[in-house]
Amino acid sequence: MPSLRRLLIDHTRLGQMFYRPAAPAETLAVRQASHQHDDMIAAIEAGEAARAVELTLQHWDLSRDRVERFVRPDPLPHDIATAEGERHAV
């Protein structure tokens, strides 16, 4: 139970960071993700494993770009000296 509680807390924190809509299209995506959660729960309760997997993959597709913004940010330049010079030249 302590691990489950920690997982739920971390999931909530991450959700606040990843899924705060900044545009109308993002608001629709969050609404769709919420419906997907409900559908996944229903599929699991009904014992429909294939449907649960299908919904999970659709959910990941919907959320992938949002998550990747945080998981894979723009890389640092390879040549820090050149990047510093460019920044000061601007």
Residue pairs with C-beta under 8 A, 6 or more apart in sequence:
17 70
18 63
18 66
18 67
18 70
19 30
19 33
19 63
19 66
21 27
21 29
21 30
26 66
29 62
29 63
29 66
32 62
33 59
33 62
33 63
36 55
36 58
36 59
36 62
37 59
39 55
40 52
40 55
40 56
40 59
43 49
43 51
43 52
43 55
44 52
76 83
77 83
